[in-house]
């Protein structure tokens, strides 16, 4: 397995931070929740792109959603 570089750690740290800072979705139409959700989705996409680019062999062993 290839080691993660600084870029990967930055992206992963941002994703974890976003998930930890999630607002409680007591109302689905809550604007704060929508803004957070969109941001978290963008960072999640960056993580997946990083894995595809830098860890091509490992991506096959990751769970598919």
Secondary structure, DSSP 8 states (H G I E B T S, - for coil): -----HHHHHHHHHHHHHHHT----SSTT-HHHHHHHHHHHHHHHHHHHHHHHH-TTGGGGS---
